[in-house]
Amino acid sequence: MTRVQALKDRIRILCLALAGLMGMGGGSLATDEAIEAGIFHGEATLPQEPKLSLEGGIAWINTAGPIHLEDLKGKIVLLDFWTYCCINCHHVLPDLAKLEEKYQNELVVIGVHTAKFDAEKDTANIRKKVKEYRIQHPVVNDANQVIWRTFGVTSWPTLVLIDANGNYRGHASGEGNYAVLDKAISDLITIHESKKELNLTPLTFKPEKDQPHNSPLLFPGKILADAKGKRLFISDTGHNRIVVTSLKGEVIDVIGSGQEGFSDGAYQTSTFNRQQGMCLVNGILYVADTENHAIRAIDLSAKRVLTAAGTGKQSQRREGGGPGKTTGLNSPWDLMLLPGTKSLAVAMAGPHQLWKYDLETGEIVVWAGSGREDIIDGTPTTAAFAQPSGLATDGKHLFVADSEVSGVRSVSLAAGNRVETIVGMGLFEFNDIDGKGPAVRLQHCLGLAFGEDNLYIADSYNNKIKICTPETREVKTFLGTREAGSRDDPAQFDEPGGLSIANGKLYVADTNNHAIRIVDLESKGVTTLNLASLSSPSRVVQPPSFRNATVVEAPAGVLAPGNTLAFDVALTIPQGFKMSPDFPVRYLVSTPDKEGLLSTELSPGGEQIPKATDVLAIRVPLARAVVDKQAFTITIGVEYVVCKSGNNGVCVPKSVIFKIPVTIGDGGRDRLAVSSPK
């Protein structure tokens, strides 16, 4: 290849990345080099000098209403342009969470969801993913790409920085930009502080993840049917745990505490983080612990969880490998034992590759895929995948659900391991079309299962199960109506993610329905697994923090003797704001100088009143009756939220601590009234 041709190829790749044609990983290819060079693409204004605006979205999530840039004056704003299929967009979320925590008074992050796939334009689907991915900041559905065009964005993810005066300050594309953004935000804070331009009043939002969820499963991603052991292993992804049941749904074991984390140990105390695929080998259940960037090994006899590979931190490695326990991984999504070997194939979604984990030596290495996000056949080193997310085998081939090209790929297990395409045409070629080979269109398929000479495909964003004959490359709809739903007859699914076959049954992890569906392969009858004996993990309720609270030294009062104390607490509503009905008013009552006085009914997590009100009537049950002439101090801490009047998503938390000297005496009042300052 000539130097001129090499340069032309290089320019072509960079242009594709900027245009978004390289998809989710293409943006990061160009950006990785930019970060290494220390480049942040900052400018005083955008080249077109448009009026910066968040107008044009069709719906808002995690807020009480739309948010306008002018309402955020005094705040540094970071826009995250993303789409929920994108693995690089997933990788940005922990960085955003760290920035939000570090700069909670100065920074507001807003997700701008601009869809790639048709299914991703639907607000209901985005809302589910916002909950599944545990996103806490506001997200706007930019289904028509209005905001995308306003800011001149060309690839996912792109992060745009706006200063406290509403001026564009720069952008960074791809993942791995935490250090650059951290410095840029810190520098802006220094500048604004010197000019007294910051609004340090924190804002609050209502995350979907905090909404009640009563189903025993939460976004199950994968399922593994063990015919020999008559068991199901369910990756209860949203609950960070593995559920083991009989084939009829009777609970055998629950592996993991349900809390997000990365710790080994006994079933009850070990933790996972949005784990996905599983593989059972000789009594050891291997788990792709996706958000922990690790492979976990569960000894089903000893009932202990260990880490087989990965360090818990994301790696950008795209070649080589090493000892599993010291080699970083990047979003492993599925696992499969390679027939006739003692090695696991790993669908490593992050670098768009297949890796191989040796069960005997503990070594893990890159196996197939150049790391470029694309659909290219060839040898393991020249082939390219695009976010591989599901694996299956017929004994002669490893089949790969190549989600970002909406394709199914095949890796020969004979010498050479040649990679070929069964269906799939490119990163932006998707639809719902049955047929043969090049005519077939899927939409972000995530799961595969092979049985009875057929390959079953979880055509996730089409809400269907499809059946494929690999030799002829023919694909046709097996079940599903494309419309999301949970009916058994006619069968409907909602973004199914994982498949497994045992005893003539196809088990489906029906992700957005929070359910496991069972398909009789002969009759096509569908039922939903009964998990009546399974409970959701206990939720950890954080006590009120009373952060930045105003302390009110209330006047002394006299209360009548009795078994309860009563207070009317008037809360201040700033002009132009209203009490938010979407947030409960929470309070905590204590008697610092009179231990044991309050009833144990008042939990340390705080009491709450479901409906917001500006006058809070509080009844405090006592552990014992108070009698005449007792004196003590009652402390009442109250947290509430006010939002801008009208259809507006800007909400501000308020916190007041009342210290009330109380005397018990005959002739005292039934209740005392206190007010927060204006």
C-alpha positions as CSV (number, residue, x, y, z in Angstrom):
1,M,0.0,0.0,0.0
2,T,1.4,3.4,-0.9
3,R,1.7,6.2,1.6
4,V,-0.9,8.2,-0.4
5,Q,-3.3,5.4,-0.3
6,A,-2.7,4.8,3.4
7,L,-3.4,8.5,4.0
8,K,-6.6,8.4,1.9
9,D,-7.8,5.3,3.9
10,R,-6.9,7.1,7.2
11,I,-9.0,10.2,6.2
12,R,-11.8,8.0,5.1
13,I,-12.0,6.2,8.4
14,L,-11.9,9.5,10.3
15,C,-14.7,11.0,8.1
16,L,-16.8,7.9,8.7
17,A,-16.4,8.2,12.4
18,L,-17.4,11.9,12.3
19,A,-20.4,11.1,10.2
20,G,-21.5,8.4,12.6
21,L,-21.2,5.8,9.9
22,M,-18.7,3.8,12.0
23,G,-21.5,3.6,14.6
24,M,-20.9,3.7,18.3
25,G,-17.3,2.7,18.3
26,G,-16.3,4.7,15.4
27,G,-16.6,8.0,17.3
28,S,-14.3,6.6,20.0
29,L,-11.7,5.6,17.4
30,A,-11.0,9.1,16.4
31,T,-11.4,10.4,20.0
32,D,-8.9,8.0,21.6
33,E,-6.2,9.6,19.4
34,A,-7.4,13.0,20.3
35,I,-7.3,12.3,24.0
36,E,-3.8,10.9,23.7
37,A,-2.8,14.2,22.1
38,G,-4.5,16.1,24.8
39,I,-7.1,17.7,22.5
40,F,-10.4,19.1,23.7
41,H,-12.4,20.6,20.8
42,G,-13.3,23.9,22.4
43,E,-14.5,27.0,20.7
44,A,-16.2,30.2,21.8
45,T,-19.2,29.5,19.7
46,L,-20.4,26.9,17.3
47,P,-19.3,27.6,13.7
48,Q,-22.9,28.4,12.7
49,E,-23.4,30.5,15.8
50,P,-27.0,29.2,16.4
51,K,-29.2,30.1,19.3
52,L,-28.4,27.4,21.8
53,S,-31.5,25.6,22.7
54,L,-33.0,22.4,24.1
55,E,-36.2,22.9,22.2
56,G,-37.4,20.3,19.8
57,G,-37.5,17.2,21.9
58,I,-40.8,15.3,22.0
59,A,-40.7,14.2,25.7
60,W,-38.7,14.5,28.9
61,I,-37.8,11.7,31.3
62,N,-36.6,12.0,34.9
63,T,-38.1,15.5,35.3
64,A,-41.3,17.1,36.2
65,G,-41.4,18.8,32.7
66,P,-39.2,20.3,30.0
67,I,-36.0,22.1,30.9
68,H,-34.9,25.2,29.1
69,L,-31.4,26.5,28.9
70,E,-32.4,29.9,30.2
71,D,-33.7,28.2,33.3
72,L,-30.1,26.9,34.0
73,K,-28.3,30.2,34.0
74,G,-25.6,30.0,36.6
75,K,-25.1,26.3,36.1
76,I,-22.5,24.6,33.9
77,V,-24.4,22.3,31.6
78,L,-23.0,19.1,30.0
79,L,-25.1,17.6,27.2
80,D,-24.7,13.9,26.6
81,F,-25.9,12.9,23.1
82,W,-26.5,9.2,23.2
83,T,-28.7,6.3,22.0
84,Y,-29.5,3.4,24.2
85,C,-28.2,0.6,21.9
86,C,-24.7,2.1,22.0
87,I,-22.1,0.3,24.1
88,N,-19.8,3.4,24.1
89,C,-22.7,5.4,25.4
90,H,-23.1,2.9,28.2
91,H,-19.4,3.4,29.1
92,V,-19.9,7.2,29.4
93,L,-22.6,6.8,32.1
94,P,-20.2,6.1,35.0
95,D,-18.1,9.1,34.1
96,L,-21.2,11.3,34.1
97,A,-22.2,10.0,37.5
98,K,-18.8,10.8,38.9
99,L,-18.9,14.3,37.5
100,E,-22.4,14.8,38.8
101,E,-21.3,13.7,42.3
102,K,-18.1,15.9,42.2
103,Y,-19.8,19.0,41.0
104,Q,-23.3,18.5,42.4
105,N,-23.8,22.2,43.1
106,E,-22.3,23.6,39.9
107,L,-23.1,21.1,37.1
108,V,-26.3,19.9,35.4
109,V,-26.0,16.9,33.1
110,I,-28.8,16.4,30.5
111,G,-29.0,13.4,28.3
112,V,-30.1,14.0,24.7
113,H,-31.3,10.7,23.3
114,T,-31.1,10.8,19.6
115,A,-32.1,7.4,18.1
116,K,-30.2,5.2,15.7
117,F,-32.8,2.4,15.5
118,D,-36.5,3.0,14.9
119,A,-37.4,1.3,18.2
120,E,-35.2,3.9,20.0
121,K,-37.5,6.8,19.0
122,D,-40.2,5.6,21.2
123,T,-40.4,7.4,24.5
124,A,-41.7,4.4,26.4
125,N,-38.7,2.4,25.3
126,I,-36.3,5.1,26.3
127,R,-38.0,5.4,29.6
128,K,-37.4,1.7,30.3
129,K,-33.8,2.0,29.3
130,V,-33.3,5.1,31.5
131,K,-34.6,3.0,34.4
132,E,-32.6,-0.1,33.4
133,Y,-29.3,1.9,33.0
134,R,-30.0,3.7,36.4
135,I,-29.6,7.1,34.8
136,Q,-30.5,9.9,37.3
137,H,-30.2,13.1,35.3
138,P,-32.9,14.5,32.9
139,V,-33.2,12.9,29.4
140,V,-34.9,14.4,26.5
141,N,-36.2,12.3,23.6
142,D,-34.7,14.0,20.5
143,A,-36.6,11.7,18.2
144,N,-36.5,14.1,15.2
145,Q,-32.8,15.1,15.7
146,V,-33.7,18.7,16.2
147,I,-31.3,19.2,19.2
148,W,-28.7,17.0,17.4
149,R,-28.7,19.4,14.4
150,T,-28.7,22.5,16.6
151,F,-25.4,21.5,18.2
152,G,-23.9,20.0,15.0
153,V,-23.5,16.5,16.5
154,T,-22.3,13.8,14.1
155,S,-21.7,10.7,16.3
156,W,-22.6,8.9,19.5
157,P,-21.6,9.6,22.2
158,T,-20.8,13.3,22.0
159,L,-20.5,15.5,25.0
160,V,-21.2,19.2,24.7
161,L,-20.1,21.7,27.4
162,I,-22.1,25.0,28.0
163,D,-20.9,27.6,30.5
164,A,-22.9,29.3,33.2
165,N,-23.8,32.1,30.9
166,G,-25.3,29.8,28.3
167,N,-22.3,29.9,25.9
168,Y,-21.0,26.9,24.0
169,R,-17.5,25.9,25.3
170,G,-16.5,22.8,23.4
171,H,-17.3,19.1,22.7
172,A,-15.7,15.7,23.0
173,S,-16.8,12.6,21.1
174,G,-16.5,9.0,22.1
175,E,-15.8,7.5,25.5
176,G,-12.8,7.9,27.8
177,N,-13.1,11.7,28.2
178,Y,-13.5,11.9,32.0
179,A,-10.1,13.6,32.6
180,V,-10.6,16.1,29.8
181,L,-14.1,17.0,30.9
182,D,-13.2,17.2,34.6
183,K,-10.5,19.7,33.8
184,A,-12.7,21.8,31.5
185,I,-15.5,21.9,34.1
186,S,-13.1,22.8,36.9
187,D,-11.5,25.6,34.9
188,L,-15.0,27.0,34.1
189,I,-15.9,26.9,37.8
190,T,-12.8,28.9,38.6
191,I,-13.6,31.5,36.0
192,H,-17.3,31.8,37.0
193,E,-16.5,32.0,40.7
194,S,-14.2,34.9,40.2
195,K,-17.0,36.8,38.5
196,K,-19.7,35.5,41.0
197,E,-21.7,34.0,38.1
198,L,-22.5,30.6,39.6
199,N,-25.8,29.5,41.0
200,L,-24.9,27.0,43.6
201,T,-28.4,26.0,44.6
202,P,-28.6,22.3,43.8
203,L,-31.4,21.0,41.5
204,T,-33.2,17.7,42.0
205,F,-34.8,15.2,39.6
206,K,-37.1,12.2,39.8
207,P,-35.2,9.2,38.4
208,E,-37.2,6.4,36.8
209,K,-35.0,4.0,38.7
210,D,-36.6,5.1,42.0
211,Q,-40.1,4.4,40.8
212,P,-41.7,1.4,42.5
213,H,-41.3,-2.0,40.8
214,N,-43.3,-5.0,41.9
215,S,-42.2,-7.7,39.6
216,P,-39.8,-10.4,41.0
217,L,-37.5,-9.9,38.0
218,L,-36.1,-6.6,36.7
219,F,-34.9,-6.4,33.0
220,P,-33.7,-10.0,32.8
221,G,-31.0,-10.0,30.1
222,K,-30.1,-13.7,29.6
223,I,-31.4,-17.2,30.4
224,L,-29.7,-20.6,30.5
225,A,-31.7,-23.8,30.5
226,D,-29.9,-26.8,32.1
227,A,-31.8,-29.9,30.8
228,K,-29.7,-32.4,32.7
229,G,-30.1,-30.6,36.0
230,K,-33.7,-29.6,35.3
231,R,-32.8,-26.0,36.2
232,L,-33.0,-22.5,34.8
233,F,-30.4,-19.9,35.5
234,I,-31.9,-16.4,35.1
235,S,-29.7,-13.4,34.8
236,D,-31.9,-11.0,36.8
237,T,-29.9,-8.1,35.3
238,G,-31.7,-5.1,36.8
239,H,-31.5,-6.7,40.3
240,N,-27.8,-7.6,40.0
241,R,-28.4,-11.3,40.8
242,I,-28.7,-14.8,39.3
243,V,-31.9,-16.6,40.1
244,V,-31.9,-20.4,40.0
245,T,-35.2,-22.2,39.5
246,S,-36.7,-25.5,38.4
247,L,-38.0,-25.7,34.9
248,K,-41.4,-24.9,36.3
249,G,-40.2,-21.8,38.2
250,E,-39.8,-23.0,41.7
251,V,-36.9,-21.0,43.3
252,I,-33.9,-23.1,44.2
253,D,-31.3,-20.4,44.9
254,V,-30.7,-16.7,44.6
255,I,-27.0,-15.8,43.9
256,G,-26.1,-12.2,44.9
257,S,-27.3,-9.8,47.5
258,G,-29.1,-7.7,44.8
259,Q,-27.0,-4.7,45.5
260,E,-24.8,-3.2,42.8
261,G,-21.1,-4.1,43.5
262,F,-18.1,-6.2,42.7
263,S,-17.4,-8.6,45.6
264,D,-16.8,-12.3,45.9
265,G,-18.1,-14.6,48.6
266,A,-21.2,-16.4,49.7
267,Y,-24.4,-16.2,47.7
268,Q,-26.0,-13.8,50.2
269,T,-23.1,-11.3,50.3
270,S,-21.6,-11.4,46.8
271,T,-22.5,-8.7,44.3
272,F,-22.7,-8.2,40.6
273,N,-23.4,-5.2,38.3
274,R,-25.9,-5.7,35.5
275,Q,-24.6,-9.1,34.5
276,Q,-25.7,-10.8,31.3
277,G,-24.8,-14.2,29.7
278,M,-24.0,-17.4,31.5
279,C,-22.4,-20.8,30.7
280,L,-22.4,-24.0,32.8
281,V,-19.3,-26.2,32.8
282,N,-18.8,-29.1,35.3
283,G,-20.7,-27.6,38.1
284,I,-19.3,-24.1,37.7
285,L,-21.6,-21.3,36.4
286,Y,-19.6,-18.7,34.5
287,V,-21.2,-15.3,34.3
288,A,-20.5,-12.3,32.0
289,D,-20.5,-9.6,34.7
290,T,-21.0,-6.8,32.1
291,E,-20.8,-3.6,34.0
292,N,-18.0,-4.9,36.2
293,H,-16.0,-5.8,33.1
294,A,-15.4,-9.3,34.5
295,I,-16.2,-13.0,34.3
296,R,-17.4,-14.5,37.5
297,A,-17.2,-18.2,38.4
298,I,-19.9,-19.6,40.7
299,D,-19.2,-22.9,42.4
300,L,-22.7,-24.3,42.7
301,S,-21.7,-27.0,45.2
302,A,-19.8,-24.7,47.6
303,K,-22.3,-21.8,46.9
304,R,-19.5,-19.3,46.5
305,V,-18.8,-16.6,43.9
306,L,-15.3,-16.0,42.6
307,T,-13.8,-13.7,39.9
308,A,-12.3,-15.7,37.1
309,A,-11.2,-12.8,34.8
310,G,-11.3,-9.0,34.9
311,T,-10.2,-6.4,37.4
312,G,-13.5,-4.6,37.8
313,K,-12.3,-1.7,35.6
314,Q,-12.8,-1.2,31.9
315,S,-9.9,-1.9,29.6
316,Q,-9.3,-0.6,26.1
317,R,-7.2,-3.6,25.1
318,R,-7.8,-4.9,21.6
319,E,-5.0,-7.4,21.2
320,G,-3.1,-10.0,23.2
321,G,-4.2,-11.0,26.7
322,G,-2.8,-12.5,29.8
323,P,-3.8,-14.1,33.2
324,G,-7.5,-13.7,33.7
325,K,-7.4,-12.2,37.1
326,T,-5.0,-9.4,36.1
327,T,-6.3,-8.7,32.5
328,G,-8.8,-5.9,32.1
329,L,-12.0,-6.7,30.1
330,N,-14.5,-4.5,28.3
331,S,-18.2,-5.2,28.7
332,P,-18.4,-9.0,28.3
333,W,-22.0,-9.8,27.2
334,D,-22.2,-13.5,26.6
335,L,-20.3,-16.8,27.1
336,M,-20.3,-20.2,25.3
337,L,-18.2,-23.3,25.8
338,L,-16.4,-24.0,22.5
339,P,-17.2,-27.7,21.5
340,G,-14.4,-30.1,22.0
341,T,-12.3,-27.6,24.0
342,K,-11.9,-26.4,27.5
343,S,-12.2,-22.8,26.5
344,L,-15.0,-20.3,26.7
345,A,-15.8,-17.9,23.8
346,V,-16.5,-14.4,25.2
347,A,-18.7,-11.9,23.3
348,M,-16.7,-8.8,24.3
349,A,-19.2,-6.1,23.3
350,G,-17.0,-3.2,24.2
351,P,-14.1,-3.6,21.8
352,H,-16.3,-5.4,19.2
353,Q,-14.4,-8.7,19.5
354,L,-14.6,-12.3,20.5
355,W,-12.2,-13.4,23.2
356,K,-11.3,-16.8,24.5
357,Y,-10.9,-17.8,28.2
358,D,-8.9,-21.0,28.9
359,L,-10.6,-22.9,31.8
360,E,-7.5,-24.8,32.7
361,T,-4.8,-22.1,32.6
362,G,-7.0,-19.1,33.4
363,E,-5.6,-17.2,30.5
364,I,-7.8,-14.9,28.5
365,V,-6.9,-13.5,25.0
366,V,-8.3,-11.8,22.0
367,W,-9.5,-14.4,19.6
368,A,-11.4,-12.8,16.6
369,G,-12.1,-9.3,15.5
370,S,-9.8,-6.4,14.7
371,G,-11.6,-4.0,17.1
372,R,-13.0,-1.9,14.4
373,E,-16.8,-1.7,14.6
374,D,-18.0,-3.0,11.2
375,I,-19.3,-6.1,9.4
376,I,-16.2,-7.6,7.7
377,D,-15.7,-11.3,7.0
378,G,-12.3,-13.0,6.9
379,T,-9.7,-14.4,9.2
380,P,-9.8,-13.8,13.0
381,T,-7.4,-10.9,12.7
382,T,-9.0,-9.2,9.6
383,A,-12.7,-9.7,10.4
384,A,-14.7,-7.1,12.2
385,F,-17.8,-7.3,14.5
386,A,-20.1,-4.7,15.9
387,Q,-21.0,-5.1,19.5
388,P,-21.4,-8.9,19.7
389,S,-24.0,-9.7,22.3
390,G,-25.2,-13.3,22.0
391,L,-23.6,-16.7,21.3
392,A,-24.8,-20.2,20.2
393,T,-23.2,-23.3,18.6
394,D,-24.1,-26.2,16.4
395,G,-20.9,-28.0,17.3
396,K,-19.2,-26.9,14.1
397,H,-19.7,-23.2,14.2
398,L,-19.9,-20.4,16.8
399,F,-22.9,-18.2,15.9
400,V,-22.7,-14.6,17.0
401,A,-25.6,-12.1,17.4
402,D,-23.8,-9.0,16.1
403,S,-26.2,-6.4,17.4
404,E,-25.0,-3.1,16.0
405,V,-25.1,-4.4,12.4
406,S,-28.4,-6.2,13.1
407,G,-26.7,-9.4,11.9
408,V,-25.8,-13.0,12.6
409,R,-22.2,-14.0,12.1
410,S,-20.6,-17.4,11.9
411,V,-17.1,-18.5,13.1
412,S,-15.9,-21.8,11.8
413,L,-14.5,-24.0,14.5
414,A,-12.3,-25.8,12.0
415,A,-8.8,-24.7,11.4
416,G,-8.5,-21.1,10.5
417,N,-11.7,-20.0,12.3
418,R,-13.0,-18.1,9.3
419,V,-15.6,-15.5,10.0
420,E,-18.6,-15.2,7.7
421,T,-21.9,-13.4,7.6
422,I,-25.2,-15.2,7.6
423,V,-27.4,-12.1,7.6
424,G,-26.6,-8.4,8.1
425,M,-25.5,-5.7,5.8
426,G,-24.1,-2.8,7.8
427,L,-24.3,-0.5,10.8
428,F,-27.3,1.4,9.4
429,E,-29.0,-1.4,7.5
430,F,-31.9,-2.6,9.7
431,N,-35.6,-3.3,9.4
432,D,-38.0,-6.3,9.9
433,I,-37.8,-8.2,6.6
434,D,-37.8,-12.0,6.3
435,G,-36.0,-13.7,3.4
436,K,-32.6,-15.1,2.5
437,G,-29.1,-13.7,3.0
438,P,-28.8,-10.1,1.7
439,A,-32.5,-9.5,1.7
440,V,-32.9,-10.2,5.4
441,R,-33.2,-7.3,7.9
442,L,-33.2,-7.5,11.6
443,Q,-33.2,-4.8,14.2
444,H,-30.5,-5.0,17.0
445,C,-30.6,-8.8,17.7
446,L,-29.2,-9.7,21.1
447,G,-29.6,-13.4,21.6
448,L,-29.3,-16.8,19.9
449,A,-30.0,-20.4,20.6
450,F,-29.4,-23.5,18.4
451,G,-31.6,-26.6,18.5
452,E,-33.1,-29.2,16.2
453,D,-31.0,-27.9,13.3
454,N,-32.4,-24.4,13.6
455,L,-30.9,-21.2,14.9
456,Y,-33.3,-19.1,16.9
457,I,-32.8,-15.3,17.0
458,A,-34.0,-12.8,19.6
459,D,-34.7,-10.0,17.1
460,S,-34.8,-7.7,20.1
461,Y,-35.9,-4.3,18.7
462,N,-38.5,-5.9,16.4
463,N,-40.0,-7.7,19.5
464,K,-39.8,-11.0,17.7
465,I,-38.3,-14.5,17.8
466,K,-37.0,-15.5,14.3
467,I,-35.8,-18.8,13.0
468,C,-32.8,-19.2,10.7
469,T,-31.5,-22.1,8.6
470,P,-27.7,-21.3,8.6
471,E,-26.8,-23.3,5.5
472,T,-29.4,-21.5,3.3
473,R,-29.3,-18.2,5.2
474,E,-33.0,-18.2,5.3
475,V,-34.7,-16.2,8.1
476,K,-38.4,-16.0,8.9
477,T,-40.5,-14.8,11.8
478,F,-41.2,-17.6,14.3
479,L,-43.2,-15.7,16.9
480,G,-44.1,-12.1,17.7
481,T,-46.1,-9.3,16.2
482,R,-43.4,-6.5,16.2
483,E,-45.7,-4.5,18.5
484,A,-44.4,-4.7,22.0
485,G,-46.6,-6.6,24.4
486,S,-46.8,-9.4,26.9
487,R,-49.7,-11.5,25.6
488,D,-49.2,-15.3,25.3
489,D,-51.8,-15.7,22.5
490,P,-51.0,-14.2,20.0
491,A,-47.5,-14.2,21.3
492,Q,-46.0,-10.8,22.0
493,F,-42.6,-9.8,23.4
494,D,-40.9,-6.6,24.5
495,E,-37.2,-6.4,23.5
496,P,-36.3,-10.1,24.2
497,G,-32.6,-10.4,25.0
498,G,-31.6,-14.0,25.7
499,L,-32.6,-17.5,24.5
500,S,-31.9,-21.1,25.6
501,I,-33.3,-24.5,24.6
502,A,-34.0,-27.6,26.7
503,N,-36.4,-30.6,26.2
504,G,-38.2,-29.1,23.2
505,K,-38.8,-25.8,24.9
506,L,-37.3,-22.4,24.0
507,Y,-36.8,-20.2,27.1
508,V,-36.9,-16.4,26.4
509,A,-35.5,-13.7,28.7
510,D,-38.3,-11.1,27.8
511,T,-36.3,-8.2,29.1
512,N,-38.7,-5.3,29.1
513,N,-41.6,-7.5,30.3
514,H,-39.5,-8.5,33.3
515,A,-40.4,-12.1,32.6
516,I,-39.3,-15.5,31.3
517,R,-41.4,-16.8,28.5
518,I,-41.6,-20.5,27.5
519,V,-42.2,-21.5,23.9
520,D,-43.1,-25.1,22.9
521,L,-41.1,-25.5,19.8
522,E,-43.5,-28.0,18.3
523,S,-46.9,-26.3,18.9
524,K,-45.5,-22.7,19.2
525,G,-47.6,-22.3,22.3
526,V,-46.3,-19.6,24.7
527,T,-46.6,-19.4,28.5
528,T,-45.0,-17.1,31.1
529,L,-42.9,-18.7,33.8
530,N,-44.6,-18.5,37.2
531,L,-42.2,-17.0,39.7
532,A,-44.7,-16.5,42.5
533,S,-42.2,-17.7,45.1
534,L,-39.6,-15.1,44.1
535,S,-39.3,-11.7,45.8
536,S,-37.5,-8.6,44.7
537,P,-34.4,-7.7,46.7
538,S,-35.0,-5.4,49.6
539,R,-34.6,-1.7,48.6
540,V,-32.0,0.3,50.5
541,V,-33.8,3.5,51.6
542,Q,-31.5,6.4,52.2
543,P,-32.4,8.5,55.2
544,P,-33.0,12.2,54.6
545,S,-29.7,14.1,54.3
546,F,-30.9,17.6,55.1
547,R,-28.1,18.9,52.9
548,N,-27.7,22.7,53.0
549,A,-30.5,22.8,55.6
550,T,-31.7,26.1,57.1
551,V,-31.8,25.8,60.9
552,V,-34.7,27.4,62.6
553,E,-34.6,28.1,66.4
554,A,-38.3,28.0,67.0
555,P,-39.9,29.7,70.0
556,A,-40.6,27.5,73.1
557,G,-44.0,26.0,73.4
558,V,-46.2,24.2,75.9
559,L,-47.9,21.0,75.0
560,A,-50.6,19.0,76.9
561,P,-49.6,15.7,78.4
562,G,-50.4,12.6,76.3
563,N,-49.1,9.7,74.2
564,T,-48.4,11.8,71.1
565,L,-47.0,15.2,70.2
566,A,-48.5,17.1,67.2
567,F,-47.0,19.9,65.1
568,D,-48.1,22.0,62.1
569,V,-45.1,22.9,60.0
570,A,-45.5,25.6,57.4
571,L,-43.0,25.3,54.5
572,T,-41.9,28.3,52.4
573,I,-42.6,28.2,48.7
574,P,-40.4,30.7,46.7
575,Q,-42.1,33.1,44.3
576,G,-42.5,31.5,40.9
577,F,-42.4,28.0,42.3
578,K,-44.9,25.4,43.5
579,M,-44.8,22.3,45.7
580,S,-44.1,19.3,43.6
581,P,-46.7,16.5,43.8
582,D,-44.1,14.1,42.3
583,F,-41.8,14.2,45.4
584,P,-42.9,13.0,48.9
585,V,-42.2,15.4,51.8
586,R,-39.8,13.5,54.1
587,Y,-39.2,14.3,57.7
588,L,-37.3,12.9,60.6
589,V,-38.1,13.6,64.3
590,S,-35.6,13.2,67.2
591,T,-35.2,14.2,70.8
592,P,-31.5,14.7,71.3
593,D,-31.6,15.4,75.0
594,K,-34.3,12.8,75.8
595,E,-33.4,9.3,74.5
596,G,-36.0,6.6,74.4
597,L,-38.9,9.1,74.3
598,L,-40.0,8.5,70.7
599,S,-41.8,5.4,69.6
600,T,-39.8,2.9,67.5
601,E,-42.4,3.4,64.8
602,L,-40.4,6.3,63.6
603,S,-37.7,4.6,61.6
604,P,-34.2,6.1,61.3
605,G,-34.7,6.4,57.5
606,G,-37.3,9.1,58.1
607,E,-41.1,9.2,57.7
608,Q,-42.6,10.6,54.5
609,I,-45.9,12.0,53.4
610,P,-46.8,10.9,49.9
611,K,-48.6,14.0,48.7
612,A,-46.7,17.3,48.8
613,T,-48.3,20.0,50.9
614,D,-47.1,23.4,52.1
615,V,-48.5,22.8,55.6
616,L,-47.2,19.5,57.1
617,A,-49.2,18.0,59.9
618,I,-46.9,15.8,62.0
619,R,-48.1,13.4,64.7
620,V,-45.2,12.0,66.8
621,P,-46.1,8.8,68.7
622,L,-44.2,8.4,72.0
623,A,-42.8,5.3,73.5
624,R,-44.3,6.4,76.8
625,A,-46.7,9.0,77.9
626,V,-45.1,12.4,78.9
627,V,-46.3,13.9,82.1
628,D,-46.5,17.4,83.6
629,K,-43.4,19.6,83.7
630,Q,-41.2,17.5,81.5
631,A,-39.0,19.7,79.3
632,F,-36.9,18.7,76.2
633,T,-36.1,19.8,72.7
634,I,-37.8,18.3,69.7
635,T,-35.8,18.4,66.4
636,I,-37.8,18.1,63.2
637,G,-35.9,17.9,59.9
638,V,-38.0,18.3,56.7
639,E,-37.0,17.8,53.1
640,Y,-39.3,18.9,50.3
641,V,-39.1,19.9,46.6
642,V,-40.4,22.9,44.8
643,C,-40.6,23.2,41.0
644,K,-40.9,26.2,38.7
645,S,-44.5,27.0,38.1
646,G,-46.0,25.8,34.8
647,N,-44.8,22.8,32.8
648,N,-41.2,23.1,33.8
649,G,-38.7,20.5,34.9
650,V,-36.5,22.7,37.1
651,C,-36.9,21.5,40.6
652,V,-35.1,22.6,43.8
653,P,-34.7,20.6,47.0
654,K,-35.4,22.5,50.2
655,S,-34.3,21.4,53.7
656,V,-35.2,22.9,57.0
657,I,-34.3,21.7,60.6
658,F,-36.6,23.0,63.3
659,K,-35.3,23.0,66.9
660,I,-38.3,23.4,69.2
661,P,-38.0,23.7,73.0
662,V,-41.1,21.9,74.5
663,T,-42.5,21.8,78.0
664,I,-45.3,19.4,79.0
665,G,-47.9,21.0,81.2
666,D,-51.6,21.3,82.1
667,G,-53.3,23.8,79.9
668,G,-50.8,23.2,77.1
669,R,-51.9,23.2,73.5
670,D,-52.8,20.1,71.5
671,R,-50.3,21.0,68.8
672,L,-47.6,23.6,68.1
673,A,-47.2,25.6,64.8
674,V,-43.8,26.4,63.4
675,S,-42.8,28.1,60.1
676,S,-39.7,28.0,57.8
677,P,-38.3,31.5,57.1
678,K,-39.5,33.4,54.0
